[in-house]
Amino acid sequence: MRALIQRVSYARVLVNDEIVGEIARGILLFLAIQKGDSAAQIDKLLNKVLAYRVFPDAVGHMNLALSDISGSLLVVSQFTLAADTRKGLRPSFSSATPPVDAELMYDDFVDRARQRCEHVATGQFGADMKVQLENDGPVTFLLEVNDP
């Protein structure tokens, strides 16, 4: 399971020119579900995202987590993060979970996030989305969890 997280001042997702998800200050999370990922990995990744210290404290050091700042979380499915780009000039998506199963895990991730974070917004799974954001910093990290 992979997540690309960005510290944002704001972010929103549009589908057919309509806003389907929007947050103010917080984390924009692009989520890729890979073959073999499990519910235990959902918990592990969610714990990491919510506790990852990417927000500045009073002296400007990245010592605060999302909950410390009462921030928001925007979760967007992005199967392209599962791509194998090691060979050639065309990405391979053979490690990505098939869409039907990936959507179930994505929904599970979002449900669990909503139980632990006050404001969670989402994109629309499988849709052609336009993501608008202001990356604060810029601060971007790739998080991966493999074993439960």
Backbone as ProteinMPNN parsed JSONL, in Angstrom:
{"seq_chain_A": "MRALIQRVSYARVLVNDEIVGEIARGILLFLAIQKGDSAAQIDKLLNKVLAYRVFPDAVGHMNLALSDISGSLLVVSQFTLAADTRKGLRPSFSSATPPVDAELMYDDFVDRARQRCEHVATGQFGADMKVQLENDGPVTFLLEVNDP", "coords_chain_A": {"N_chain_A": [[0.855, -1.168, 0.0], [0.576, 2.154, -0.855], [1.05, 5.619, -0.188], [0.99, 8.906, -1.181], [1.659, 11.786, 0.395], [0.8, 15.184, 0.932], [1.476, 18.225, 2.474], [-0.89, 20.66, 2.808], [-2.255, 23.942, 2.205], [-4.77, 24.283, 1.283], [-7.014, 22.109, -0.469], [-8.775, 20.589, -3.179], [-11.103, 18.503, -4.95], [-12.352, 18.018, -8.144], [-14.994, 16.748, -10.13], [-16.256, 16.472, -13.262], [-16.367, 19.285, -13.33], [-17.506, 19.895, -10.87], [-17.2, 20.362, -7.385], [-16.233, 17.709, -5.399], [-14.933, 17.018, -3.123], [-13.282, 18.737, -0.488], [-10.847, 20.512, 1.384], [-9.479, 22.569, 4.023], [-6.562, 23.653, 5.63], [-4.31, 20.972, 5.932], [-3.788, 17.512, 5.125], [-3.298, 16.206, 1.958], [-3.92, 13.169, 0.559], [-2.855, 10.793, -1.628], [-3.849, 7.666, -2.576], [-2.785, 4.358, -3.155], [-3.766, 1.125, -3.773], [-2.404, -2.046, -3.566], [-1.885, -5.335, -4.992], [-2.36, -7.946, -2.689], [-2.461, -6.327, -0.467], [-3.766, -5.622, 2.819], [-6.32, -5.458, 5.434], [-5.006, -4.99, 7.811], [-2.838, -3.545, 6.933], [-4.097, -1.233, 6.124], [-4.799, -0.086, 8.592], [-2.206, 0.279, 9.621], [-1.056, 2.085, 7.767], [-2.853, 4.238, 7.971], [-2.508, 4.946, 10.677], [0.115, 5.86, 10.522], [-0.102, 8.031, 8.723], [-1.815, 9.788, 10.143], [-0.278, 10.335, 12.378], [2.087, 11.296, 11.418], [4.622, 13.652, 11.513], [4.433, 16.541, 10.116], [3.811, 19.171, 10.216], [4.622, 22.534, 11.132], [6.023, 23.482, 14.314], [6.017, 25.926, 16.986], [8.551, 27.018, 16.611], [9.117, 26.476, 14.03], [9.903, 23.889, 13.334], [9.258, 20.649, 11.961], [7.229, 19.179, 13.822], [4.648, 18.601, 14.498], [1.612, 16.748, 14.225], [-1.246, 15.848, 12.159], [-3.531, 15.735, 13.856], [-2.668, 17.359, 15.922], [-2.894, 19.908, 14.937], [-5.52, 20.134, 14.41], [-6.249, 19.511, 11.805], [-7.385, 18.785, 8.399], [-8.212, 15.98, 6.251], [-7.809, 14.873, 2.998], [-8.654, 12.335, 0.928], [-7.639, 10.663, -1.904], [-8.083, 8.376, -4.455], [-5.509, 6.77, -6.276], [-4.391, 4.887, -8.554], [-2.157, 4.893, -10.152], [0.071, 5.273, -8.598], [0.82, 2.767, -7.885], [2.334, 1.845, -9.888], [4.933, 0.096, -11.623], [7.908, 1.322, -12.441], [10.445, 0.711, -13.142], [11.565, -0.416, -15.462], [11.898, 0.264, -18.947], [9.809, 2.557, -20.893], [7.187, 2.76, -20.362], [4.797, 2.625, -17.855], [4.086, -0.183, -15.729], [1.182, -1.653, -14.536], [0.691, -3.939, -13.175], [0.907, -4.631, -10.516], [-1.107, -3.339, -9.221], [-4.163, -3.472, -7.404], [-7.127, -5.021, -8.653], [-9.85, -2.955, -9.822], [-12.485, -3.365, -8.562], [-11.959, -4.699, -6.109], [-10.068, -2.922, -5.075], [-11.571, -0.609, -4.692], [-13.239, -1.362, -2.565], [-11.341, -1.606, -0.503], [-10.333, 0.989, -0.467], [-12.657, 2.391, 0.314], [-12.913, 1.277, 2.854], [-10.575, 2.253, 4.065], [-11.19, 5.013, 4.062], [-13.512, 5.014, 5.689], [-12.41, 4.17, 8.138], [-10.635, 6.283, 8.568], [-12.429, 8.376, 8.937], [-13.465, 7.721, 11.393], [-11.463, 8.471, 13.046], [-10.556, 11.015, 12.498], [-11.611, 14.339, 12.468], [-12.413, 15.886, 10.19], [-12.799, 14.605, 7.128], [-12.438, 14.368, 3.72], [-13.142, 13.283, 0.346], [-12.085, 12.145, -2.923], [-13.542, 10.885, -5.938], [-13.844, 7.59, -6.415], [-12.303, 6.004, -9.144], [-13.073, 7.921, -10.975], [-12.511, 10.518, -13.446], [-10.609, 12.865, -12.243], [-9.994, 16.239, -11.232], [-7.517, 17.725, -9.458], [-6.969, 20.265, -7.254], [-4.67, 22.247, -5.506], [-2.804, 23.807, -2.867], [0.313, 23.326, -2.18], [1.93, 23.308, 0.802], [4.926, 24.482, 1.645], [7.171, 23.509, -0.248], [5.886, 20.41, 0.985], [6.157, 17.052, 0.775], [5.665, 13.565, 0.96], [6.394, 10.109, 0.354], [4.784, 7.361, 1.475], [4.985, 3.998, 2.488], [3.613, 0.831, 3.219], [4.066, -2.548, 3.88], [4.082, -5.101, 5.221], [1.828, -6.54, 7.617]], "CA_chain_A": [[0.0, 0.0, 0.0], [1.371, 3.38, -0.964], [0.361, 6.901, -0.071], [1.757, 10.128, -1.373], [0.985, 12.812, 1.186], [1.271, 16.552, 0.769], [0.954, 19.214, 3.423], [-1.547, 21.662, 1.973], [-3.022, 25.047, 2.777], [-6.109, 23.887, 0.883], [-7.056, 21.201, -1.612], [-10.113, 20.178, -3.56], [-11.217, 17.576, -6.074], [-13.504, 18.274, -8.998], [-15.406, 15.753, -11.109], [-17.186, 17.164, -14.172], [-16.403, 20.693, -12.905], [-18.179, 20.061, -9.582], [-16.368, 19.997, -6.24], [-16.731, 16.53, -4.69], [-14.233, 16.978, -1.844], [-12.502, 19.959, -0.282], [-10.351, 20.737, 2.744], [-8.593, 23.691, 4.286], [-5.239, 23.185, 6.043], [-4.25, 19.571, 6.296], [-3.018, 16.586, 4.302], [-3.855, 15.584, 0.76], [-3.367, 11.826, 0.509], [-3.131, 9.99, -2.814], [-3.768, 6.298, -2.071], [-2.706, 3.251, -4.109], [-3.955, -0.203, -3.199], [-1.664, -3.009, -4.371], [-2.233, -6.742, -4.783], [-1.848, -8.487, -1.44], [-2.686, -5.419, 0.662], [-4.728, -6.167, 3.774], [-6.93, -4.539, 6.398], [-3.96, -4.617, 8.783], [-2.025, -2.494, 6.322], [-4.894, -0.015, 6.167], [-4.594, 0.493, 9.922], [-0.813, 0.703, 9.76], [-0.849, 3.295, 6.974], [-3.654, 5.317, 8.554], [-1.8, 5.377, 11.887], [1.298, 6.62, 10.119], [-0.535, 9.312, 8.139], [-2.366, 10.671, 11.174], [0.754, 10.671, 13.369], [3.295, 11.793, 10.754], [4.85, 15.032, 11.956], [4.767, 17.332, 8.94], [3.397, 20.556, 10.419], [5.606, 23.238, 11.951], [5.714, 23.916, 15.676], [6.2, 27.371, 17.208], [9.864, 27.465, 16.134], [9.254, 26.131, 12.622], [10.326, 22.5, 13.103], [8.148, 19.739, 11.66], [7.014, 18.369, 15.024], [3.225, 18.448, 14.781], [0.842, 15.859, 13.363], [-2.541, 16.352, 11.716], [-4.417, 15.932, 15.006], [-2.146, 18.465, 16.733], [-3.311, 21.194, 14.362], [-6.941, 19.982, 14.058], [-6.272, 19.616, 10.349], [-8.289, 17.974, 7.605], [-7.613, 14.957, 5.409], [-8.471, 14.639, 1.717], [-8.17, 11.049, 0.427], [-7.903, 10.527, -3.333], [-7.544, 7.13, -5.001], [-4.604, 7.004, -7.402], [-3.777, 3.598, -8.85], [-0.878, 5.07, -10.844], [1.157, 5.162, -7.613], [1.196, 1.36, -7.796], [3.072, 1.504, -11.106], [6.333, -0.315, -11.643], [8.547, 2.185, -13.442], [11.871, 0.376, -13.174], [12.044, -0.77, -16.79], [11.221, 0.789, -20.115], [9.242, 3.904, -20.921], [5.756, 2.669, -20.11], [4.598, 2.027, -16.533], [3.315, -1.417, -15.607], [0.243, -1.576, -13.418], [0.379, -5.318, -12.8], [0.852, -4.775, -9.053], [-2.293, -2.658, -8.692], [-5.325, -4.309, -7.121], [-8.227, -4.771, -9.583], [-10.706, -1.865, -9.339], [-13.584, -3.748, -7.65], [-11.374, -4.954, -4.79], [-9.401, -1.693, -4.623], [-12.59, 0.326, -4.198], [-13.647, -1.817, -1.236], [-10.281, -1.255, 0.451], [-10.329, 2.451, -0.405], [-13.795, 2.771, 1.162], [-12.572, 0.865, 4.218], [-9.597, 3.234, 4.542], [-11.91, 6.267, 4.317], [-14.361, 4.806, 6.864], [-11.55, 4.16, 9.326], [-10.123, 7.653, 8.739], [-13.532, 9.196, 9.476], [-13.623, 7.386, 12.806], [-10.341, 8.996, 13.825], [-10.231, 12.39, 12.101], [-12.869, 15.084, 12.459], [-12.834, 16.304, 8.852], [-12.234, 13.798, 6.047], [-13.113, 14.511, 2.431], [-12.619, 12.325, -0.621], [-12.358, 12.263, -4.337], [-14.528, 9.898, -6.372], [-13.08, 6.447, -6.889], [-12.42, 5.626, -10.544], [-13.489, 9.039, -11.83], [-11.496, 11.432, -13.973], [-10.66, 13.945, -11.256], [-9.077, 17.37, -11.273], [-7.128, 18.017, -8.082], [-6.383, 21.592, -7.09], [-4.099, 22.328, -4.174], [-1.66, 24.662, -2.581], [1.26, 22.551, -1.386], [2.527, 24.201, 1.792], [6.322, 24.158, 1.929], [6.366, 22.302, -0.403], [6.169, 19.246, 1.827], [5.588, 15.864, 0.146], [6.324, 12.319, 1.354], [5.855, 8.848, -0.11], [4.724, 6.398, 2.577], [4.665, 2.649, 2.05], [3.525, -0.234, 4.212], [4.002, -3.815, 3.184], [3.69, -6.186, 6.111], [0.893, -6.105, 8.677]], "C_chain_A": [[0.902, 1.232, 0.0], [0.478, 4.597, -0.809], [1.364, 8.012, -0.322], [1.003, 11.192, -0.604], [1.636, 14.163, 0.926], [0.637, 17.418, 1.847], [0.386, 20.353, 2.587], [-2.193, 22.769, 2.805], [-4.501, 24.856, 2.466], [-5.982, 22.895, -0.263], [-8.509, 20.877, -1.909], [-10.055, 19.295, -4.798], [-12.497, 17.914, -6.824], [-13.725, 17.093, -9.933], [-16.479, 16.423, -11.96], [-17.444, 18.602, -13.727], [-17.192, 20.944, -11.631], [-17.253, 19.595, -8.469], [-17.007, 18.802, -5.526], [-16.07, 16.368, -3.328], [-13.336, 18.187, -1.702], [-12.073, 20.055, 1.171], [-9.605, 22.069, 2.811], [-7.25, 23.079, 4.691], [-5.264, 21.721, 6.456], [-3.363, 18.765, 5.376], [-3.865, 16.099, 3.138], [-3.143, 14.256, 0.606], [-3.819, 11.138, -0.774], [-2.858, 8.544, -2.423], [-3.766, 5.275, -3.203], [-2.822, 1.937, -3.358], [-3.276, -1.203, -4.137], [-2.109, -4.432, -4.042], [-1.587, -7.233, -3.493], [-2.024, -7.569, -0.248], [-3.83, -5.942, 1.522], [-5.31, -5.076, 4.671], [-5.912, -4.095, 7.446], [-3.082, -3.508, 8.22], [-2.782, -1.167, 6.266], [-4.679, 0.67, 7.501], [-3.186, 1.035, 10.086], [-0.552, 2.008, 9.002], [-1.616, 4.471, 7.567], [-2.995, 5.842, 9.825], [-0.624, 6.263, 11.533], [0.91, 7.996, 9.586], [-0.993, 10.272, 9.232], [-1.321, 11.122, 12.19], [2.009, 11.279, 12.748], [3.455, 13.283, 11.033], [5.365, 15.87, 10.788], [4.4, 18.808, 9.078], [4.36, 21.254, 11.379], [5.093, 23.576, 13.349], [6.004, 25.408, 15.776], [7.542, 27.894, 16.706], [10.145, 27.013, 14.692], [9.731, 24.724, 12.313], [9.109, 21.623, 12.837], [7.986, 18.755, 12.819], [5.55, 18.091, 15.319], [2.547, 17.554, 13.747], [-0.498, 16.507, 13.028], [-3.462, 16.638, 12.898], [-3.967, 17.101, 15.878], [-2.616, 19.819, 16.231], [-4.804, 21.22, 14.034], [-7.14, 20.135, 12.555], [-7.236, 18.642, 9.702], [-7.51, 17.002, 6.729], [-8.462, 14.799, 4.154], [-7.849, 13.396, 1.103], [-8.621, 10.892, -1.025], [-7.285, 9.224, -3.813], [-6.655, 7.455, -6.208], [-3.826, 5.718, -7.696], [-2.426, 3.757, -9.532], [0.308, 5.043, -9.885], [1.629, 3.725, -7.446], [2.07, 0.936, -8.98], [4.498, 1.054, -10.822], [6.991, 0.455, -12.778], [10.03, 1.865, -13.627], [12.401, 0.089, -14.561], [11.225, -0.071, -17.87], [10.664, 2.183, -19.939], [7.73, 3.91, -20.742], [5.564, 2.003, -18.753], [3.785, 0.741, -16.624], [2.439, -1.304, -14.373], [-0.146, -2.959, -12.91], [0.303, -5.513, -11.285], [-0.359, -4.085, -8.432], [-3.427, -3.659, -8.473], [-6.417, -4.004, -8.153], [-9.235, -3.784, -8.981], [-11.795, -2.264, -8.345], [-13.056, -3.963, -6.233], [-10.714, -3.704, -4.221], [-10.409, -0.702, -4.058], [-13.076, -0.068, -2.805], [-12.617, -1.429, -0.18], [-10.172, 0.255, 0.623], [-11.457, 2.929, 0.518], [-13.54, 2.417, 2.622], [-11.578, 1.857, 4.832], [-10.31, 4.535, 4.931], [-12.797, 6.132, 5.56], [-13.547, 4.843, 8.153], [-10.98, 5.558, 9.61], [-11.195, 8.538, 9.376], [-13.807, 8.905, 10.942], [-12.567, 8.071, 13.669], [-10.003, 10.456, 13.545], [-11.547, 13.139, 11.912], [-13.332, 15.449, 11.054], [-12.083, 15.515, 7.791], [-13.085, 14.014, 4.806], [-12.467, 13.529, 1.462], [-12.81, 12.822, -2.045], [-13.452, 11.268, -4.667], [-13.782, 8.751, -7.029], [-13.369, 6.165, -8.363], [-12.805, 6.743, -11.49], [-12.275, 9.77, -12.393], [-11.59, 12.687, -13.109], [-9.65, 15.037, -11.587], [-8.79, 17.735, -9.823], [-6.439, 19.372, -8.061], [-5.881, 21.703, -5.663], [-3.064, 23.433, -4.086], [-0.781, 23.877, -1.633], [1.998, 23.529, -0.49], [3.94, 23.74, 2.094], [7.219, 24.329, 0.727], [6.84, 21.174, 0.505], [5.41, 18.063, 1.237], [6.381, 14.642, 0.578], [5.613, 11.134, 0.724], [5.935, 7.867, 1.045], [4.328, 5.046, 2.015], [4.585, 1.732, 3.251], [3.353, -1.528, 3.455], [3.505, -4.948, 4.059], [2.755, -5.678, 7.174], [1.517, -5.825, 9.994]], "O_chain_A": [[1.863, 1.321, 0.764], [-0.677, 4.609, -1.233], [2.448, 8.039, 0.261], [-0.156, 11.477, -0.904], [2.846, 14.269, 0.73], [-0.567, 17.355, 2.098], [1.086, 20.939, 1.761], [-2.613, 22.557, 3.943], [-5.371, 25.212, 3.262], [-4.958, 22.851, -0.944], [-9.36, 20.886, -1.02], [-9.103, 19.334, -5.578], [-13.567, 18.074, -6.237], [-12.776, 16.512, -10.458], [-17.492, 16.887, -11.438], [-18.58, 19.077, -13.741], [-17.519, 22.092, -11.331], [-16.598, 18.56, -8.59], [-18.162, 18.863, -5.103], [-16.59, 15.656, -2.468], [-12.703, 18.619, -2.665], [-12.835, 19.722, 2.078], [-9.167, 22.612, 1.797], [-6.852, 22.063, 4.122], [-6.122, 21.289, 7.225], [-2.331, 19.241, 4.904], [-4.995, 15.643, 3.313], [-1.916, 14.206, 0.531], [-5.012, 10.924, -0.986], [-1.754, 8.223, -1.983], [-4.618, 5.308, -4.09], [-2.066, 1.673, -2.422], [-3.532, -1.212, -5.341], [-2.638, -4.7, -2.963], [-0.413, -6.968, -3.235], [-1.763, -7.982, 0.882], [-4.74, -6.612, 1.033], [-4.855, -3.933, 4.666], [-5.951, -2.957, 7.914], [-2.633, -2.632, 8.959], [-2.175, -0.1, 6.351], [-4.408, 1.87, 7.549], [-2.993, 2.124, 10.628], [0.089, 2.92, 9.524], [-1.086, 5.578, 7.655], [-2.928, 7.054, 10.031], [-0.394, 7.292, 12.167], [1.515, 9.003, 9.951], [-0.601, 11.439, 9.242], [-1.468, 12.182, 12.799], [2.9, 11.729, 13.469], [2.535, 14.07, 10.815], [6.563, 15.906, 10.508], [4.647, 19.602, 8.17], [4.856, 20.641, 12.324], [3.923, 23.903, 13.549], [6.213, 26.074, 14.762], [7.668, 29.081, 16.406], [11.264, 27.149, 14.198], [9.944, 24.39, 11.148], [8.048, 21.834, 13.425], [8.53, 17.651, 12.799], [5.239, 17.411, 16.296], [2.865, 17.597, 12.559], [-0.836, 17.572, 13.544], [-4.109, 17.684, 12.933], [-4.796, 17.76, 16.505], [-2.724, 20.77, 17.005], [-5.303, 22.186, 13.458], [-8.072, 20.796, 12.097], [-7.825, 17.788, 10.365], [-6.313, 17.173, 6.494], [-9.676, 14.614, 4.231], [-6.659, 13.387, 0.789], [-9.808, 10.974, -1.338], [-6.095, 8.987, -3.604], [-6.996, 8.293, -7.043], [-2.744, 5.495, -7.154], [-1.616, 2.831, -9.492], [1.439, 4.812, -10.315], [2.718, 3.486, -6.924], [2.496, -0.217, -9.054], [5.169, 1.554, -9.92], [6.658, 0.254, -13.946], [10.776, 2.657, -14.202], [13.58, 0.326, -14.823], [10.024, 0.152, -17.719], [10.987, 2.893, -18.987], [7.074, 4.932, -20.943], [6.11, 0.926, -18.517], [2.914, 0.597, -17.482], [2.899, -0.909, -13.302], [-1.194, -3.126, -12.287], [-0.31, -6.475, -10.823], [-0.607, -4.234, -7.236], [-3.617, -4.58, -9.268], [-6.617, -2.839, -8.498], [-9.448, -3.779, -7.769], [-12.005, -1.55, -7.364], [-13.637, -3.467, -5.268], [-10.792, -3.453, -3.018], [-10.136, -0.032, -3.062], [-13.3, 0.797, -1.958], [-12.975, -0.977, 0.908], [-9.944, 0.744, 1.73], [-11.238, 3.766, 1.393], [-13.909, 3.171, 3.522], [-11.728, 2.252, 5.988], [-10.061, 5.088, 6.002], [-12.829, 7.036, 6.395], [-13.945, 5.47, 9.134], [-10.861, 5.959, 10.768], [-10.898, 9.35, 10.252], [-14.33, 9.76, 11.656], [-12.751, 8.233, 14.875], [-9.237, 11.065, 14.292], [-12.476, 12.637, 11.279], [-14.52, 15.337, 10.751], [-10.889, 15.722, 7.576], [-14.306, 13.86, 4.842], [-11.383, 13.007, 1.722], [-13.562, 13.755, -2.326], [-14.206, 10.851, -3.788], [-13.161, 8.923, -8.078], [-14.526, 6.096, -8.779], [-12.858, 6.528, -12.701], [-11.163, 9.652, -11.878], [-12.532, 13.469, -13.231], [-8.589, 14.774, -12.153], [-9.708, 18.019, -9.053], [-5.453, 19.595, -8.762], [-6.567, 21.307, -4.721], [-2.534, 23.913, -5.088], [-1.071, 23.766, -0.441], [2.622, 24.473, -0.975], [4.129, 22.707, 2.737], [7.998, 25.282, 0.712], [8.035, 21.011, 0.753], [4.18, 18.06, 1.199], [7.612, 14.658, 0.571], [4.391, 11.139, 0.573], [7.022, 7.572, 1.541], [3.441, 4.955, 1.167], [5.382, 1.836, 4.183], [2.582, -1.599, 2.498], [2.596, -5.68, 3.668], [2.856, -4.527, 7.599], [0.822, -5.456, 10.94]]}, "name": "protein", "num_of_chains": 1, "seq": "MRALIQRVSYARVLVNDEIVGEIARGILLFLAIQKGDSAAQIDKLLNKVLAYRVFPDAVGHMNLALSDISGSLLVVSQFTLAADTRKGLRPSFSSATPPVDAELMYDDFVDRARQRCEHVATGQFGADMKVQLENDGPVTFLLEVNDP"}
